[in-house]
Each structure stands twice: as structure tokens, then as C-alpha cells.
Amino acid sequence: MGKLKGKAEQIKGKTKEEIGSMTDDKSMEMKGKAEKAKGRVEESSADAASRMRRMGEKKR
């Protein structure tokens, strides 16, 4: 579920970033970039957790 949530966060961030850019609102643009980064981290950690689970299953 973390991977999906991470993707959603990235999309939300990209939208804010684009709106901020179009309206010349630097604050909104920066918030969007931060949300995108947060989403990438969440997605990456979900991938890592999934890989660890698979490794654990293979050792059984």
C-alpha cells in the first residue's frame, strides 16, 4: 500500500508544483517539490520492504 500512497503523493506534488509555476507562486511550487520528494521516498521504502519480504520467503 505504501507504493501506491507514494505515487499519489508524487502526483499531488507535481500538480502543486505546476500550478505554482503557472501562477508564479514560489511557495506553492516549493511545497509541490517537497511533496514529490516525500512520495519518492515513500515509494522507495515500500519497494525495499517488499524486496526484504521476498528475500525472507526465499530462505524458508
mmCIF file of the N, C-alpha and C atoms, coordinates in Angstrom:
data_MODEL
# 
_entry.id   MODEL 
# 
loop_
_atom_site.group_PDB 
_atom_site.id 
_atom_site.type_symbol 
_atom_site.label_atom_id 
_atom_site.label_alt_id 
_atom_site.label_comp_id 
_atom_site.label_asym_id 
_atom_site.label_entity_id 
_atom_site.label_seq_id 
_atom_site.pdbx_PDB_ins_code 
_atom_site.Cartn_x 
_atom_site.Cartn_y 
_atom_site.Cartn_z 
_atom_site.occupancy 
_atom_site.B_iso_or_equiv 
_atom_site.pdbx_formal_charge 
_atom_site.auth_seq_id 
_atom_site.auth_comp_id 
_atom_site.auth_asym_id 
_atom_site.auth_atom_id 
_atom_site.pdbx_PDB_model_num 
ATOM 1   N N  . MET A 1 1  ? 0.830  -1.193  0.000   1.00 0.00 ? 1  MET A N  1 
ATOM 2   C CA . MET A 1 1  ? 0.000  0.000   0.000   1.00 0.00 ? 1  MET A CA 1 
ATOM 3   C C  . MET A 1 1  ? 0.873  1.255   0.000   1.00 0.00 ? 1  MET A C  1 
ATOM 4   N N  . GLY A 1 2  ? 2.051  1.200   0.568   1.00 0.00 ? 2  GLY A N  1 
ATOM 5   C CA . GLY A 1 2  ? 2.927  2.362   0.628   1.00 0.00 ? 2  GLY A CA 1 
ATOM 6   C C  . GLY A 1 2  ? 3.359  2.845   -0.737  1.00 0.00 ? 2  GLY A C  1 
ATOM 7   N N  . LYS A 1 3  ? 3.517  1.896   -1.665  1.00 0.00 ? 3  LYS A N  1 
ATOM 8   C CA . LYS A 1 3  ? 3.941  2.271   -3.009  1.00 0.00 ? 3  LYS A CA 1 
ATOM 9   C C  . LYS A 1 3  ? 2.859  3.109   -3.690  1.00 0.00 ? 3  LYS A C  1 
ATOM 10  N N  . LEU A 1 4  ? 1.619  2.700   -3.547  1.00 0.00 ? 4  LEU A N  1 
ATOM 11  C CA . LEU A 1 4  ? 0.504  3.428   -4.148  1.00 0.00 ? 4  LEU A CA 1 
ATOM 12  C C  . LEU A 1 4  ? 0.356  4.814   -3.515  1.00 0.00 ? 4  LEU A C  1 
ATOM 13  N N  . LYS A 1 5  ? 0.498  4.854   -2.205  1.00 0.00 ? 5  LYS A N  1 
ATOM 14  C CA . LYS A 1 5  ? 0.413  6.135   -1.496  1.00 0.00 ? 5  LYS A CA 1 
ATOM 15  C C  . LYS A 1 5  ? 1.548  7.067   -1.935  1.00 0.00 ? 5  LYS A C  1 
ATOM 16  N N  . GLY A 1 6  ? 2.723  6.510   -2.134  1.00 0.00 ? 6  GLY A N  1 
ATOM 17  C CA . GLY A 1 6  ? 3.866  7.291   -2.598  1.00 0.00 ? 6  GLY A CA 1 
ATOM 18  C C  . GLY A 1 6  ? 3.631  7.873   -3.981  1.00 0.00 ? 6  GLY A C  1 
ATOM 19  N N  . LYS A 1 7  ? 3.067  7.064   -4.883  1.00 0.00 ? 7  LYS A N  1 
ATOM 20  C CA . LYS A 1 7  ? 2.751  7.543   -6.231  1.00 0.00 ? 7  LYS A CA 1 
ATOM 21  C C  . LYS A 1 7  ? 1.731  8.679   -6.163  1.00 0.00 ? 7  LYS A C  1 
ATOM 22  N N  . ALA A 1 8  ? 0.707  8.509   -5.323  1.00 0.00 ? 8  ALA A N  1 
ATOM 23  C CA . ALA A 1 8  ? -0.320 9.539   -5.183  1.00 0.00 ? 8  ALA A CA 1 
ATOM 24  C C  . ALA A 1 8  ? 0.291  10.846  -4.670  1.00 0.00 ? 8  ALA A C  1 
ATOM 25  N N  . GLU A 1 9  ? 1.209  10.733  -3.732  1.00 0.00 ? 9  GLU A N  1 
ATOM 26  C CA . GLU A 1 9  ? 1.880  11.909  -3.172  1.00 0.00 ? 9  GLU A CA 1 
ATOM 27  C C  . GLU A 1 9  ? 2.705  12.619  -4.255  1.00 0.00 ? 9  GLU A C  1 
ATOM 28  N N  . GLN A 1 10 ? 3.347  11.829  -5.104  1.00 0.00 ? 10 GLN A N  1 
ATOM 29  C CA . GLN A 1 10 ? 4.131  12.410  -6.192  1.00 0.00 ? 10 GLN A CA 1 
ATOM 30  C C  . GLN A 1 10 ? 3.238  13.163  -7.185  1.00 0.00 ? 10 GLN A C  1 
ATOM 31  N N  . ILE A 1 11 ? 2.100  12.588  -7.506  1.00 0.00 ? 11 ILE A N  1 
ATOM 32  C CA . ILE A 1 11 ? 1.171  13.233  -8.441  1.00 0.00 ? 11 ILE A CA 1 
ATOM 33  C C  . ILE A 1 11 ? 0.633  14.526  -7.840  1.00 0.00 ? 11 ILE A C  1 
ATOM 34  N N  . LYS A 1 12 ? 0.263  14.463  -6.569  1.00 0.00 ? 12 LYS A N  1 
ATOM 35  C CA . LYS A 1 12 ? -0.242 15.660  -5.881  1.00 0.00 ? 12 LYS A CA 1 
ATOM 36  C C  . LYS A 1 12 ? 0.828  16.749  -5.856  1.00 0.00 ? 12 LYS A C  1 
ATOM 37  N N  . GLY A 1 13 ? 2.066  16.362  -5.588  1.00 0.00 ? 13 GLY A N  1 
ATOM 38  C CA . GLY A 1 13 ? 3.167  17.314  -5.556  1.00 0.00 ? 13 GLY A CA 1 
ATOM 39  C C  . GLY A 1 13 ? 3.436  17.922  -6.916  1.00 0.00 ? 13 GLY A C  1 
ATOM 40  N N  . LYS A 1 14 ? 3.404  17.090  -7.950  1.00 0.00 ? 14 LYS A N  1 
ATOM 41  C CA . LYS A 1 14 ? 3.629  17.580  -9.310  1.00 0.00 ? 14 LYS A CA 1 
ATOM 42  C C  . LYS A 1 14 ? 2.557  18.594  -9.695  1.00 0.00 ? 14 LYS A C  1 
ATOM 43  N N  . THR A 1 15 ? 1.313  18.323  -9.311  1.00 0.00 ? 15 THR A N  1 
ATOM 44  C CA . THR A 1 15 ? 0.214  19.242  -9.605  1.00 0.00 ? 15 THR A CA 1 
ATOM 45  C C  . THR A 1 15 ? 0.444  20.588  -8.924  1.00 0.00 ? 15 THR A C  1 
ATOM 46  N N  . LYS A 1 16 ? 0.782  20.561  -7.638  1.00 0.00 ? 16 LYS A N  1 
ATOM 47  C CA . LYS A 1 16 ? 1.053  21.807  -6.913  1.00 0.00 ? 16 LYS A CA 1 
ATOM 48  C C  . LYS A 1 16 ? 2.230  22.559  -7.524  1.00 0.00 ? 16 LYS A C  1 
ATOM 49  N N  . GLU A 1 17 ? 3.264  21.807  -7.893  1.00 0.00 ? 17 GLU A N  1 
ATOM 50  C CA . GLU A 1 17 ? 4.445  22.424  -8.489  1.00 0.00 ? 17 GLU A CA 1 
ATOM 51  C C  . GLU A 1 17 ? 4.075  23.137  -9.796  1.00 0.00 ? 17 GLU A C  1 
ATOM 52  N N  . GLU A 1 18 ? 3.284  22.484  -10.629 1.00 0.00 ? 18 GLU A N  1 
ATOM 53  C CA . GLU A 1 18 ? 2.880  23.073  -11.912 1.00 0.00 ? 18 GLU A CA 1 
ATOM 54  C C  . GLU A 1 18 ? 1.992  24.303  -11.702 1.00 0.00 ? 18 GLU A C  1 
ATOM 55  N N  . ILE A 1 19 ? 1.051  24.205  -10.790 1.00 0.00 ? 19 ILE A N  1 
ATOM 56  C CA . ILE A 1 19 ? 0.171  25.347  -10.511 1.00 0.00 ? 19 ILE A CA 1 
ATOM 57  C C  . ILE A 1 19 ? 0.993  26.515  -9.971  1.00 0.00 ? 19 ILE A C  1 
ATOM 58  N N  . GLY A 1 20 ? 1.913  26.219  -9.065  1.00 0.00 ? 20 GLY A N  1 
ATOM 59  C CA . GLY A 1 20 ? 2.783  27.257  -8.522  1.00 0.00 ? 20 GLY A CA 1 
ATOM 60  C C  . GLY A 1 20 ? 3.619  27.909  -9.603  1.00 0.00 ? 20 GLY A C  1 
ATOM 61  N N  . SER A 1 21 ? 4.092  27.113  -10.531 1.00 0.00 ? 21 SER A N  1 
ATOM 62  C CA . SER A 1 21 ? 4.899  27.645  -11.634 1.00 0.00 ? 21 SER A CA 1 
ATOM 63  C C  . SER A 1 21 ? 4.055  28.536  -12.557 1.00 0.00 ? 21 SER A C  1 
ATOM 64  N N  . MET A 1 22 ? 2.862  28.076  -12.865 1.00 0.00 ? 22 MET A N  1 
ATOM 65  C CA . MET A 1 22 ? 1.976  28.840  -13.767 1.00 0.00 ? 22 MET A CA 1 
ATOM 66  C C  . MET A 1 22 ? 1.505  30.151  -13.147 1.00 0.00 ? 22 MET A C  1 
ATOM 67  N N  . THR A 1 23 ? 1.302  30.149  -11.827 1.00 0.00 ? 23 THR A N  1 
ATOM 68  C CA . THR A 1 23 ? 0.799  31.348  -11.158 1.00 0.00 ? 23 THR A CA 1 
ATOM 69  C C  . THR A 1 23 ? 1.914  32.174  -10.530 1.00 0.00 ? 23 THR A C  1 
ATOM 70  N N  . ASP A 1 24 ? 3.144  31.740  -10.750 1.00 0.00 ? 24 ASP A N  1 
ATOM 71  C CA . ASP A 1 24 ? 4.323  32.401  -10.194 1.00 0.00 ? 24 ASP A CA 1 
ATOM 72  C C  . ASP A 1 24 ? 4.277  32.451  -8.665  1.00 0.00 ? 24 ASP A C  1 
ATOM 73  N N  . ASP A 1 25 ? 3.753  31.381  -8.067  1.00 0.00 ? 25 ASP A N  1 
ATOM 74  C CA . ASP A 1 25 ? 3.672  31.241  -6.614  1.00 0.00 ? 25 ASP A CA 1 
ATOM 75  C C  . ASP A 1 25 ? 4.801  30.309  -6.179  1.00 0.00 ? 25 ASP A C  1 
ATOM 76  N N  . LYS A 1 26 ? 5.926  30.889  -5.804  1.00 0.00 ? 26 LYS A N  1 
ATOM 77  C CA . LYS A 1 26 ? 7.117  30.111  -5.462  1.00 0.00 ? 26 LYS A CA 1 
ATOM 78  C C  . LYS A 1 26 ? 6.883  29.215  -4.247  1.00 0.00 ? 26 LYS A C  1 
ATOM 79  N N  . SER A 1 27 ? 6.080  29.685  -3.303  1.00 0.00 ? 27 SER A N  1 
ATOM 80  C CA . SER A 1 27 ? 5.794  28.899  -2.108  1.00 0.00 ? 27 SER A CA 1 
ATOM 81  C C  . SER A 1 27 ? 5.080  27.594  -2.483  1.00 0.00 ? 27 SER A C  1 
ATOM 82  N N  . MET A 1 28 ? 4.064  27.696  -3.311  1.00 0.00 ? 28 MET A N  1 
ATOM 83  C CA . MET A 1 28 ? 3.327  26.509  -3.731  1.00 0.00 ? 28 MET A CA 1 
ATOM 84  C C  . MET A 1 28 ? 4.224  25.591  -4.570  1.00 0.00 ? 28 MET A C  1 
ATOM 85  N N  . GLU A 1 29 ? 5.047  26.182  -5.386  1.00 0.00 ? 29 GLU A N  1 
ATOM 86  C CA . GLU A 1 29 ? 5.962  25.400  -6.213  1.00 0.00 ? 29 GLU A CA 1 
ATOM 87  C C  . GLU A 1 29 ? 6.931  24.593  -5.344  1.00 0.00 ? 29 GLU A C  1 
ATOM 88  N N  . MET A 1 30 ? 7.461  25.213  -4.312  1.00 0.00 ? 30 MET A N  1 
ATOM 89  C CA . MET A 1 30 ? 8.383  24.521  -3.406  1.00 0.00 ? 30 MET A CA 1 
ATOM 90  C C  . MET A 1 30 ? 7.671  23.435  -2.602  1.00 0.00 ? 30 MET A C  1 
ATOM 91  N N  . LYS A 1 31 ? 6.440  23.719  -2.173  1.00 0.00 ? 31 LYS A N  1 
ATOM 92  C CA . LYS A 1 31 ? 5.670  22.702  -1.441  1.00 0.00 ? 31 LYS A CA 1 
ATOM 93  C C  . LYS A 1 31 ? 5.424  21.487  -2.337  1.00 0.00 ? 31 LYS A C  1 
ATOM 94  N N  . GLY A 1 32 ? 5.149  21.759  -3.604  1.00 0.00 ? 32 GLY A N  1 
ATOM 95  C CA . GLY A 1 32 ? 4.942  20.664  -4.553  1.00 0.00 ? 32 GLY A CA 1 
ATOM 96  C C  . GLY A 1 32 ? 6.189  19.822  -4.718  1.00 0.00 ? 32 GLY A C  1 
ATOM 97  N N  . LYS A 1 33 ? 7.333  20.478  -4.832  1.00 0.00 ? 33 LYS A N  1 
ATOM 98  C CA . LYS A 1 33 ? 8.592  19.745  -4.966  1.00 0.00 ? 33 LYS A CA 1 
ATOM 99  C C  . LYS A 1 33 ? 8.855  18.891  -3.728  1.00 0.00 ? 33 LYS A C  1 
ATOM 100 N N  . ALA A 1 34 ? 8.548  19.437  -2.562  1.00 0.00 ? 34 ALA A N  1 
ATOM 101 C CA . ALA A 1 34 ? 8.741  18.691  -1.312  1.00 0.00 ? 34 ALA A CA 1 
ATOM 102 C C  . ALA A 1 34 ? 7.822  17.474  -1.254  1.00 0.00 ? 34 ALA A C  1 
ATOM 103 N N  . GLU A 1 35 ? 6.574  17.631  -1.684  1.00 0.00 ? 35 GLU A N  1 
ATOM 104 C CA . GLU A 1 35 ? 5.635  16.507  -1.688  1.00 0.00 ? 35 GLU A CA 1 
ATOM 105 C C  . GLU A 1 35 ? 6.079  15.423  -2.662  1.00 0.00 ? 35 GLU A C  1 
ATOM 106 N N  . LYS A 1 36 ? 6.591  15.846  -3.815  1.00 0.00 ? 36 LYS A N  1 
ATOM 107 C CA . LYS A 1 36 ? 7.099  14.864  -4.775  1.00 0.00 ? 36 LYS A CA 1 
ATOM 108 C C  . LYS A 1 36 ? 8.236  14.063  -4.169  1.00 0.00 ? 36 LYS A C  1 
ATOM 109 N N  . ALA A 1 37 ? 9.150  14.747  -3.498  1.00 0.00 ? 37 ALA A N  1 
ATOM 110 C CA . ALA A 1 37 ? 10.289 14.069  -2.875  1.00 0.00 ? 37 ALA A CA 1 
ATOM 111 C C  . ALA A 1 37 ? 9.804  13.101  -1.794  1.00 0.00 ? 37 ALA A C  1 
ATOM 112 N N  . LYS A 1 38 ? 8.845  13.535  -0.995  1.00 0.00 ? 38 LYS A N  1 
ATOM 113 C CA . LYS A 1 38 ? 8.290  12.679  0.052   1.00 0.00 ? 38 LYS A CA 1 
ATOM 114 C C  . LYS A 1 38 ? 7.664  11.430  -0.564  1.00 0.00 ? 38 LYS A C  1 
ATOM 115 N N  . GLY A 1 39 ? 6.967  11.613  -1.665  1.00 0.00 ? 39 GLY A N  1 
ATOM 116 C CA . GLY A 1 39 ? 6.349  10.479  -2.351  1.00 0.00 ? 39 GLY A CA 1 
ATOM 117 C C  . GLY A 1 39 ? 7.380  9.501   -2.894  1.00 0.00 ? 39 GLY A C  1 
ATOM 118 N N  . ARG A 1 40 ? 8.483  10.029  -3.433  1.00 0.00 ? 40 ARG A N  1 
ATOM 119 C CA . ARG A 1 40 ? 9.546  9.154   -3.945  1.00 0.00 ? 40 ARG A CA 1 
ATOM 120 C C  . ARG A 1 40 ? 10.173 8.344   -2.817  1.00 0.00 ? 40 ARG A C  1 
ATOM 121 N N  . VAL A 1 41 ? 10.376 8.987   -1.674  1.00 0.00 ? 41 VAL A N  1 
ATOM 122 C CA . VAL A 1 41 ? 10.948 8.281   -0.520  1.00 0.00 ? 41 VAL A CA 1 
ATOM 123 C C  . VAL A 1 41 ? 9.999  7.181   -0.050  1.00 0.00 ? 41 VAL A C  1 
ATOM 124 N N  . GLU A 1 42 ? 8.727  7.505   0.026   1.00 0.00 ? 42 GLU A N  1 
ATOM 125 C CA . GLU A 1 42 ? 7.747  6.517   0.480   1.00 0.00 ? 42 GLU A CA 1 
ATOM 126 C C  . GLU A 1 42 ? 7.675  5.332   -0.490  1.00 0.00 ? 42 GLU A C  1 
ATOM 127 N N  . GLU A 1 43 ? 7.688  5.628   -1.773  1.00 0.00 ? 43 GLU A N  1 
ATOM 128 C CA . GLU A 1 43 ? 7.645  4.565   -2.771  1.00 0.00 ? 43 GLU A CA 1 
ATOM 129 C C  . GLU A 1 43 ? 8.902  3.691   -2.694  1.00 0.00 ? 43 GLU A C  1 
ATOM 130 N N  . SER A 1 44 ? 10.046 4.314   -2.534  1.00 0.00 ? 44 SER A N  1 
ATOM 131 C CA . SER A 1 44 ? 11.302 3.564   -2.440  1.00 0.00 ? 44 SER A CA 1 
ATOM 132 C C  . SER A 1 44 ? 11.348 2.680   -1.202  1.00 0.00 ? 44 SER A C  1 
ATOM 133 N N  . SER A 1 45 ? 10.871 3.190   -0.084  1.00 0.00 ? 45 SER A N  1 
ATOM 134 C CA . SER A 1 45 ? 10.888 2.389   1.137   1.00 0.00 ? 45 SER A CA 1 
ATOM 135 C C  . SER A 1 45 ? 9.906  1.224   1.025   1.00 0.00 ? 45 SER A C  1 
ATOM 136 N N  . ALA A 1 46 ? 8.789  1.425   0.339   1.00 0.00 ? 46 ALA A N  1 
ATOM 137 C CA . ALA A 1 46 ? 7.844  0.326   0.129   1.00 0.00 ? 46 ALA A CA 1 
ATOM 138 C C  . ALA A 1 46 ? 8.472  -0.747  -0.760  1.00 0.00 ? 46 ALA A C  1 
ATOM 139 N N  . ASP A 1 47 ? 9.218  -0.314  -1.781  1.00 0.00 ? 47 ASP A N  1 
ATOM 140 C CA . ASP A 1 47 ? 9.918  -1.269  -2.643  1.00 0.00 ? 47 ASP A CA 1 
ATOM 141 C C  . ASP A 1 47 ? 10.943 -2.068  -1.842  1.00 0.00 ? 47 ASP A C  1 
ATOM 142 N N  . ALA A 1 48 ? 11.702 -1.378  -1.009  1.00 0.00 ? 48 ALA A N  1 
ATOM 143 C CA . ALA A 1 48 ? 12.723 -2.049  -0.198  1.00 0.00 ? 48 ALA A CA 1 
ATOM 144 C C  . ALA A 1 48 ? 12.085 -3.053  0.755   1.00 0.00 ? 48 ALA A C  1 
ATOM 145 N N  . ALA A 1 49 ? 10.993 -2.670  1.376   1.00 0.00 ? 49 ALA A N  1 
ATOM 146 C CA . ALA A 1 49 ? 10.304 -3.576  2.306   1.00 0.00 ? 49 ALA A CA 1 
ATOM 147 C C  . ALA A 1 49 ? 9.798  -4.809  1.569   1.00 0.00 ? 49 ALA A C  1 
ATOM 148 N N  . SER A 1 50 ? 9.292  -4.600  0.369   1.00 0.00 ? 50 SER A N  1 
ATOM 149 C CA . SER A 1 50 ? 8.802  -5.716  -0.433  1.00 0.00 ? 50 SER A CA 1 
ATOM 150 C C  . SER A 1 50 ? 9.943  -6.665  -0.789  1.00 0.00 ? 50 SER A C  1 
ATOM 151 N N  . ARG A 1 51 ? 11.092 -6.099  -1.170  1.00 0.00 ? 51 ARG A N  1 
ATOM 152 C CA . ARG A 1 51 ? 12.255 -6.932  -1.501  1.00 0.00 ? 51 ARG A CA 1 
ATOM 153 C C  . ARG A 1 51 ? 12.711 -7.735  -0.288  1.00 0.00 ? 51 ARG A C  1 
ATOM 154 N N  . MET A 1 52 ? 12.713 -7.111  0.879   1.00 0.00 ? 52 MET A N  1 
ATOM 155 C CA . MET A 1 52 ? 13.126 -7.804  2.099   1.00 0.00 ? 52 MET A CA 1 
ATOM 156 C C  . MET A 1 52 ? 12.179 -8.965  2.418   1.00 0.00 ? 52 MET A C  1 
ATOM 157 N N  . ARG A 1 53 ? 10.881 -8.742  2.240   1.00 0.00 ? 53 ARG A N  1 
ATOM 158 C CA . ARG A 1 53 ? 9.912  -9.820  2.488   1.00 0.00 ? 53 ARG A CA 1 
ATOM 159 C C  . ARG A 1 53 ? 10.159 -10.992 1.541   1.00 0.00 ? 53 ARG A C  1 
ATOM 160 N N  . ARG A 1 54 ? 10.398 -10.688 0.264   1.00 0.00 ? 54 ARG A N  1 
ATOM 161 C CA . ARG A 1 54 ? 10.650 -11.748 -0.717  1.00 0.00 ? 54 ARG A CA 1 
ATOM 162 C C  . ARG A 1 54 ? 11.917 -12.513 -0.377  1.00 0.00 ? 54 ARG A C  1 
ATOM 163 N N  . MET A 1 55 ? 12.957 -11.806 0.065   1.00 0.00 ? 55 MET A N  1 
ATOM 164 C CA . MET A 1 55 ? 14.198 -12.469 0.444   1.00 0.00 ? 55 MET A CA 1 
ATOM 165 C C  . MET A 1 55 ? 13.953 -13.408 1.622   1.00 0.00 ? 55 MET A C  1 
ATOM 166 N N  . GLY A 1 56 ? 13.142 -12.959 2.574   1.00 0.00 ? 56 GLY A N  1 
ATOM 167 C CA . GLY A 1 56 ? 12.817 -13.788 3.735   1.00 0.00 ? 56 GLY A CA 1 
ATOM 168 C C  . GLY A 1 56 ? 12.041 -15.028 3.339   1.00 0.00 ? 56 GLY A C  1 
ATOM 169 N N  . GLU A 1 57 ? 11.161 -14.887 2.377   1.00 0.00 ? 57 GLU A N  1 
ATOM 170 C CA . GLU A 1 57 ? 10.364 -16.036 1.911   1.00 0.00 ? 57 GLU A CA 1 
ATOM 171 C C  . GLU A 1 57 ? 11.243 -17.051 1.176   1.00 0.00 ? 57 GLU A C  1 
ATOM 172 N N  . LYS A 1 58 ? 12.231 -16.580 0.447   1.00 0.00 ? 58 LYS A N  1 
ATOM 173 C CA . LYS A 1 58 ? 13.105 -17.492 -0.302  1.00 0.00 ? 58 LYS A CA 1 
ATOM 174 C C  . LYS A 1 58 ? 13.976 -18.315 0.627   1.00 0.00 ? 58 LYS A C  1 
ATOM 175 N N  . LYS A 1 59 ? 14.321 -17.799 1.782   1.00 0.00 ? 59 LYS A N  1 
ATOM 176 C CA . LYS A 1 59 ? 15.194 -18.515 2.720   1.00 0.00 ? 59 LYS A CA 1 
ATOM 177 C C  . LYS A 1 59 ? 14.466 -19.631 3.458   1.00 0.00 ? 59 LYS A C  1 
ATOM 178 N N  . ARG A 1 60 ? 13.166 -19.643 3.377   1.00 0.00 ? 60 ARG A N  1 
ATOM 179 C CA . ARG A 1 60 ? 12.383 -20.669 4.091   1.00 0.00 ? 60 ARG A CA 1 
ATOM 180 C C  . ARG A 1 60 ? 12.400 -21.967 3.374   1.00 0.00 ? 60 ARG A C  1 
# 
